[in-house]
Structures are given as structure tokens and as C-alpha cells.
Amino acid sequence: MTVRHLIVHGRVQGIFFRDWTVETARSLGIAGWVRNRPDGTAEAHLEGDPAAVDRMVEAMRDGPPRAKVDRIDQHEAEREDLSGFERR
């Protein structure tokens, strides 16, 4: 089990980034959440198989068609024992 906390910088609000993240994470079997932050970034918490989490982070570097991800800050995080993936 890998747990990562991400801050995604770039054009990630108002372009369905959160909905895309939920759909992609669920397809990979990842638990967690995603939300917008007041500073224009998106924040995500990912829990799952290490390979799936790595694939998710790589997918988030591109995001949905209208996204422009400049960078992703990430660090290991504490497990929240979540059972699904949700938009907050």
C-alpha cells in the first residue's frame, strides 16, 4: 500500500480536473479524494497499490484535455483507510 498527498499546479480548476481524477482513480482501483484549493491548485490524496498510484500520478501530469499541469508536489502521507475515491 502506497499513500501519497499531491498538490497539482497549473490550469486545473474549471476544466473538470476533479471529475477526471475521480474517474481515472476509480478505474485504477485507487482510494482517496481530490479537491480544489483557494490558491488555484488541486489537492489529492491517493491510497493504493504502488504501481497503480504511480500510474495515477503520471496520468495526472497530463490530466483531461483542457488541463495544463505545470508541476505536481508530492509526499508520502498517512493512510486514511478510505474505501473509494471522491470529489470534495
C-alpha positions as CSV (number, residue, x, y, z in Angstrom):
1,M,0.0,0.0,0.0
2,T,1.3,3.4,-1.0
3,V,-0.2,6.7,0.3
4,R,0.6,10.0,-1.4
5,H,-0.6,13.5,-0.9
6,L,-0.4,15.7,-4.0
7,I,-0.7,19.4,-4.9
8,V,-1.2,19.9,-8.6
9,H,-0.2,23.3,-10.0
10,G,-1.3,24.8,-13.3
11,R,-4.7,25.2,-15.1
12,V,-6.6,22.6,-13.0
13,Q,-9.7,24.4,-12.0
14,G,-12.9,24.9,-14.0
15,I,-11.9,22.3,-16.6
16,F,-13.3,19.1,-15.0
17,F,-10.0,18.1,-13.5
18,R,-11.6,16.8,-10.3
19,D,-14.2,14.7,-12.2
20,W,-11.5,13.3,-14.5
21,T,-9.4,12.5,-11.4
22,V,-12.2,10.6,-9.7
23,E,-13.0,8.6,-12.9
24,T,-9.3,7.7,-13.5
25,A,-8.6,6.8,-9.9
26,R,-11.6,4.6,-9.7
27,S,-10.6,2.8,-12.9
28,L,-7.2,2.1,-11.3
29,G,-8.6,0.9,-8.0
30,I,-7.2,3.8,-6.0
31,A,-8.9,5.1,-2.9
32,G,-8.8,8.8,-1.8
33,W,-10.1,12.2,-2.7
34,V,-9.5,15.3,-4.8
35,R,-10.5,18.9,-4.1
36,N,-9.8,22.5,-5.3
37,R,-7.8,24.8,-3.2
38,P,-8.4,28.6,-2.9
39,D,-4.9,29.3,-4.4
40,G,-6.0,27.7,-7.8
41,T,-4.2,24.4,-7.2
42,A,-5.9,21.0,-6.8
43,E,-5.1,18.7,-3.9
44,A,-5.4,14.9,-3.9
45,H,-4.9,12.0,-1.5
46,L,-4.1,8.7,-3.1
47,E,-4.1,5.2,-1.4
48,G,-3.5,2.0,-3.3
49,D,-1.2,-0.4,-5.0
50,P,2.2,1.2,-5.6
51,A,2.1,0.6,-9.3
52,A,-1.4,2.0,-9.6
53,V,-0.5,5.1,-7.6
54,D,2.5,5.7,-9.9
55,R,0.3,5.3,-13.0
56,M,-2.2,7.8,-11.5
57,V,0.4,10.4,-10.8
58,E,1.8,10.0,-14.3
59,A,-1.7,10.4,-15.7
60,M,-2.3,13.5,-13.6
61,R,0.7,15.1,-15.3
62,D,-1.4,15.4,-18.4
63,G,-4.9,15.4,-16.9
64,P,-8.0,16.0,-19.0
65,P,-7.8,17.7,-22.4
66,R,-8.1,21.3,-21.2
67,A,-5.7,20.9,-18.3
68,K,-2.2,22.3,-18.2
69,V,-0.3,20.8,-15.3
70,D,2.9,22.8,-14.5
71,R,4.1,20.6,-11.7
72,I,3.0,18.2,-9.0
73,D,4.3,18.4,-5.5
74,Q,4.0,15.1,-3.7
75,H,5.0,13.4,-0.5
76,E,4.2,10.3,1.4
77,A,1.2,10.6,3.7
78,E,-0.7,8.8,6.5
79,R,-3.2,6.3,5.5
80,E,-6.9,7.3,5.9
81,D,-8.3,3.8,5.3
82,L,-10.6,5.1,2.6
83,S,-12.7,2.6,0.6
84,G,-13.4,4.7,-2.6
85,F,-12.4,7.8,-4.4
86,E,-14.4,11.0,-4.0
87,R,-14.5,14.6,-5.1
88,R,-14.5,17.0,-2.2
